[in-house]
Amino acid sequence: MKKADDILELVSEFKARGTPFALATVVRTVSLTAAKAGAKAIITPDGRVAGGWIGGGCARAAVLAAAREALADGKPRLVSIQPKDLLDEQGLQPGEVREGIAFAKNMCPSRGTMDVFVEPLLPRASVVVLGASPVAVAIADLARRIGFAVTAAAPPADLDAFGDLDGRIEGYGVPAKVEGPRYLVVATQGRGDLAALKAALSTDSDYVAFVGSRAKAASLREQLKEDGLEATRLDRLRAPAGLDLGAIGPEEIALSVVAEIVEVRRRGQHAVAPAVRVAGRL
């Protein structure tokens, strides 16, 4: 069994890598149990205990099931593992949830009770801004202030236009896949539009939008189509980007774009948006 310091170090490593995991912590025990209050374990999405220990098979199945559910919906769980006779006294069935507590049956001879808090720790949602235009800088600043992990992708000489960021990419070589939700905004505004848009649409992301006029977006789509980019990827493009706020100026446009990202994230609206959403932007 790893020491508490070792578990916390492993938690830091997982978070630094952006790897999703659940942290299970024993918060209360009654009678005889293998693990005691304070014991912790790290559980991966595939149900593997990557570190720590919270007891043997008596508790393991229930905690692993709770961890999988927590990682799927992003919500923590409190699991109370009790012997059958105690569940019967309370009129409870294994698998029942009452007042936010999920109950499970302890089949071990020890007949102890263990309450385990299972917390999902998921990668921060990220925003990647391609380009270093005034709108791109404003989007990066606003998105970071409301909690997104923000990366800017732009030619090396242009990256100095940004303030604090979580990541910088020289050029438009955005990774095709990452852990966690990711939202891409192409705000090149005339400087590398085609290259940036092709890079963005070649990724697996929850949202890809283009800051520019309807005419420019249509022209770029045709060029990308001629270059062989799949129609399914082209259909994902939101252009022009942002909610229809009647935005004028970089800061207001940034507000409309970040607001749309928040809407997509919170409402799960991953369906393709209409090509014409707001007034064209140059």
C-alpha positions as CSV (number, residue, x, y, z in Angstrom):
1,M,0.0,0.0,0.0
2,K,1.4,3.4,-1.0
3,K,1.8,6.1,1.6
4,A,-0.5,9.2,1.5
5,D,2.4,11.3,0.1
6,D,2.9,8.8,-2.7
7,I,-0.8,8.9,-3.6
8,L,-0.8,12.7,-3.7
9,E,2.3,12.6,-5.9
10,L,0.6,10.2,-8.3
11,V,-2.5,12.5,-8.3
12,S,-0.3,15.4,-9.4
13,E,1.3,13.2,-12.1
14,F,-2.1,12.2,-13.5
15,K,-3.3,15.8,-13.5
16,A,-0.1,17.1,-15.2
17,R,-0.6,14.5,-18.0
18,G,-4.3,15.5,-18.4
19,T,-5.3,11.9,-17.7
20,P,-8.8,11.4,-16.3
21,F,-9.1,9.4,-13.1
22,A,-11.2,9.0,-10.0
23,L,-9.9,9.4,-6.5
24,A,-11.6,7.1,-3.9
25,T,-11.3,8.0,-0.3
26,V,-12.5,6.0,2.7
27,V,-14.3,8.6,4.9
28,R,-15.8,6.3,7.6
29,T,-15.6,2.7,8.8
30,V,-17.7,0.9,11.4
31,S,-16.7,-2.4,13.0
32,L,-14.0,-4.5,11.3
33,T,-12.8,-3.4,7.8
34,A,-9.6,-4.0,6.0
35,A,-9.1,-0.3,5.1
36,K,-9.5,2.6,7.6
37,A,-10.7,6.2,7.2
38,G,-8.3,8.2,5.1
39,A,-7.2,5.3,2.8
40,K,-7.2,6.4,-0.8
41,A,-7.0,4.8,-4.3
42,I,-6.6,6.1,-7.8
43,I,-8.9,4.5,-10.3
44,T,-8.6,4.8,-14.1
45,P,-11.5,4.9,-16.6
46,D,-10.9,1.2,-17.5
47,G,-11.5,0.2,-13.9
48,R,-7.9,-0.3,-12.9
49,V,-6.5,0.7,-9.5
50,A,-3.4,2.6,-10.5
51,G,-2.3,3.3,-7.0
52,G,-3.3,3.2,-3.3
53,W,-5.6,0.7,-1.6
54,I,-9.1,0.9,-0.1
55,G,-9.6,-2.8,0.9
56,G,-10.1,-6.1,-0.8
57,G,-12.8,-7.6,-2.8
58,C,-15.6,-6.8,-0.3
59,A,-15.5,-3.1,-1.3
60,R,-13.6,-3.2,-4.6
61,A,-16.4,-4.0,-7.0
62,A,-18.8,-1.4,-5.6
63,V,-16.1,1.3,-5.6
64,L,-14.9,0.5,-9.1
65,A,-18.5,0.7,-10.4
66,A,-19.0,4.0,-8.7
67,A,-15.7,5.3,-10.2
68,R,-16.8,4.3,-13.8
69,E,-20.1,6.1,-13.3
70,A,-18.4,9.2,-11.9
71,L,-15.9,9.4,-14.7
72,A,-18.8,9.0,-17.2
73,D,-21.0,11.9,-15.9
74,G,-18.4,14.0,-14.0
75,K,-20.3,13.8,-10.7
76,P,-18.9,12.5,-7.4
77,R,-20.5,9.7,-5.4
78,L,-20.7,8.6,-1.8
79,V,-20.9,4.8,-1.5
80,S,-21.9,3.1,1.7
81,I,-20.9,-0.6,1.7
82,Q,-22.8,-2.4,4.4
83,P,-23.7,-6.0,5.5
84,K,-27.0,-7.4,4.2
85,D,-28.7,-7.5,7.6
86,L,-27.9,-3.8,8.2
87,L,-29.3,-2.9,4.8
88,D,-32.4,-4.9,5.6
89,E,-32.9,-3.1,8.9
90,Q,-33.0,0.2,7.0
91,G,-35.2,-1.1,4.2
92,L,-32.5,-0.7,1.7
93,Q,-31.6,-2.7,-1.4
94,P,-28.1,-3.0,-2.9
95,G,-27.7,-0.4,-5.7
96,E,-30.3,1.9,-4.2
97,V,-29.5,5.6,-3.9
98,R,-31.1,7.5,-1.0
99,E,-30.3,11.1,-0.1
100,G,-27.3,11.1,-2.4
101,I,-25.8,7.9,-0.9
102,A,-25.4,4.8,-3.0
103,F,-25.7,1.6,-1.0
104,A,-23.9,-1.6,-1.7
105,K,-23.7,-5.0,0.0
106,N,-20.6,-6.2,1.9
107,M,-20.3,-9.9,1.4
108,C,-17.2,-10.4,3.6
109,P,-17.3,-12.3,6.9
110,S,-16.0,-9.1,8.7
111,R,-19.5,-7.6,8.2
112,G,-18.1,-4.1,8.6
113,T,-19.4,-0.9,7.1
114,M,-17.3,1.4,4.9
115,D,-18.3,4.7,3.4
116,V,-16.2,5.8,0.4
117,F,-16.2,9.1,-1.4
118,V,-15.5,8.8,-5.1
119,E,-14.4,12.0,-6.9
120,P,-13.9,12.2,-10.7
121,L,-10.9,14.3,-11.7
122,L,-11.2,15.2,-15.3
123,P,-8.9,17.2,-17.6
124,R,-9.8,20.9,-17.8
125,A,-11.8,21.9,-20.8
126,S,-9.4,23.6,-23.2
127,V,-9.7,26.3,-25.8
128,V,-7.2,26.5,-28.6
129,V,-7.0,29.8,-30.5
130,L,-5.3,29.7,-33.9
131,G,-3.9,33.0,-35.0
132,A,-2.7,36.1,-33.2
133,S,-5.2,38.7,-34.3
134,P,-6.7,41.2,-31.8
135,V,-9.8,38.9,-31.7
136,A,-7.6,35.8,-31.0
137,V,-5.9,37.6,-28.1
138,A,-9.2,38.8,-26.7
139,I,-10.7,35.2,-26.9
140,A,-7.6,33.7,-25.2
141,D,-7.8,36.3,-22.4
142,L,-11.5,35.9,-21.7
143,A,-11.5,32.1,-22.0
144,R,-8.7,31.7,-19.5
145,R,-10.3,34.1,-17.0
146,I,-13.4,31.9,-16.9
147,G,-11.6,28.7,-16.3
148,F,-10.5,27.2,-19.6
149,A,-7.0,25.9,-20.2
150,V,-6.0,28.1,-23.2
151,T,-3.4,27.4,-25.9
152,A,-2.4,29.7,-28.7
153,A,-1.2,28.4,-32.0
154,A,0.4,31.0,-34.3
155,P,3.7,31.8,-36.1
156,P,6.5,32.0,-33.5
157,A,7.0,35.8,-33.9
158,D,3.3,36.4,-33.2
159,L,3.0,34.4,-30.0
160,D,4.3,37.4,-28.0
161,A,1.0,39.1,-28.6
162,F,-0.6,36.9,-26.0
163,G,-0.4,37.3,-22.2
164,D,-0.6,34.3,-19.8
165,L,-1.4,31.0,-21.5
166,D,-1.4,27.4,-20.5
167,G,0.3,26.4,-23.8
168,R,1.9,27.8,-26.9
169,I,2.2,26.1,-30.3
170,E,4.6,27.5,-32.9
171,G,2.6,27.3,-36.2
172,Y,-0.7,25.4,-36.5
173,G,0.4,21.9,-35.6
174,V,-2.5,21.3,-33.2
175,P,-2.6,17.7,-31.8
176,A,-5.2,15.6,-33.5
177,K,-6.5,14.2,-30.2
178,V,-6.4,15.2,-26.5
179,E,-8.0,14.0,-23.3
180,G,-11.0,16.1,-22.3
181,P,-13.2,18.5,-24.1
182,R,-11.5,20.9,-26.5
183,Y,-12.8,23.9,-28.4
184,L,-10.9,25.4,-31.4
185,V,-11.3,28.9,-32.8
186,V,-9.6,30.0,-36.0
187,A,-9.1,33.8,-35.7
188,T,-6.2,34.3,-38.1
189,Q,-8.1,37.1,-39.9
190,G,-6.2,37.0,-43.2
191,R,-2.9,35.6,-42.0
192,G,-2.7,31.9,-42.6
193,D,-6.5,31.3,-42.8
194,L,-6.4,28.2,-45.0
195,A,-3.5,26.4,-43.1
196,A,-5.0,27.2,-39.7
197,L,-8.5,26.1,-40.7
198,K,-7.3,22.9,-42.2
199,A,-5.3,22.1,-39.1
200,A,-8.3,22.8,-36.9
201,L,-10.7,20.7,-38.9
202,S,-8.3,17.8,-39.0
203,T,-8.6,17.4,-35.2
204,D,-11.1,15.5,-33.1
205,S,-12.6,18.4,-31.2
206,D,-16.0,19.4,-29.7
207,Y,-16.1,22.7,-31.5
208,V,-14.4,24.3,-34.5
209,A,-15.3,27.8,-35.4
210,F,-14.0,30.4,-37.8
211,V,-13.9,34.2,-37.1
212,G,-14.5,35.8,-40.5
213,S,-17.2,36.7,-43.0
214,R,-19.6,34.3,-44.5
215,A,-18.1,34.8,-47.9
216,K,-14.6,34.1,-46.7
217,A,-15.7,31.0,-44.8
218,A,-17.5,29.7,-47.9
219,S,-14.4,30.3,-50.1
220,L,-12.1,28.5,-47.6
221,R,-14.5,25.6,-47.4
222,E,-14.3,25.2,-51.2
223,Q,-10.5,25.3,-51.2
224,L,-10.3,22.7,-48.4
225,K,-12.8,20.5,-50.3
226,E,-10.7,20.7,-53.4
227,D,-7.6,19.8,-51.3
228,G,-9.4,16.6,-50.3
229,L,-10.6,17.3,-46.8
230,E,-13.5,15.0,-45.9
231,A,-17.0,16.5,-46.1
232,T,-17.8,15.2,-42.6
233,R,-15.0,17.4,-41.2
234,L,-16.0,20.4,-43.3
235,D,-19.6,20.1,-42.0
236,R,-18.4,20.5,-38.4
237,L,-17.3,24.1,-39.1
238,R,-19.2,26.9,-37.3
239,A,-18.8,30.0,-39.4
240,P,-19.0,32.8,-38.6
241,A,-18.1,32.0,-35.0
242,G,-20.1,33.2,-32.0
243,L,-23.6,33.9,-30.8
244,D,-25.5,36.7,-32.4
245,L,-24.9,39.5,-30.0
246,G,-24.4,42.2,-32.6
247,A,-20.8,42.3,-31.5
248,I,-18.5,45.0,-32.7
249,G,-14.8,45.1,-31.9
250,P,-12.4,42.4,-30.7
251,E,-13.6,42.3,-27.1
252,E,-17.3,42.0,-28.0
253,I,-16.5,39.4,-30.7
254,A,-14.5,37.4,-28.2
255,L,-17.4,37.6,-25.8
256,S,-19.8,36.2,-28.4
257,V,-17.4,33.3,-29.3
258,V,-16.6,32.3,-25.7
259,A,-20.4,32.5,-24.9
260,E,-21.0,30.0,-27.8
261,I,-18.3,27.7,-26.4
262,V,-19.9,27.8,-23.0
263,E,-23.3,27.0,-24.6
264,V,-21.9,24.1,-26.5
265,R,-20.1,22.8,-23.4
266,R,-23.0,23.1,-20.9
267,R,-25.9,22.1,-23.2
268,G,-24.1,19.3,-25.0
269,Q,-24.9,20.9,-28.4
270,H,-22.3,19.0,-30.5
271,A,-24.6,18.9,-33.5
272,V,-23.5,20.8,-36.6
273,A,-24.5,24.4,-36.5
274,P,-26.0,26.3,-39.4
275,A,-23.3,27.8,-41.7
276,V,-24.9,31.3,-41.3
277,R,-25.2,32.2,-37.6
278,V,-24.3,35.8,-37.2
279,A,-23.4,38.9,-39.2
280,G,-20.2,38.5,-41.2
281,R,-17.0,39.6,-39.7
282,L,-13.9,40.8,-41.6
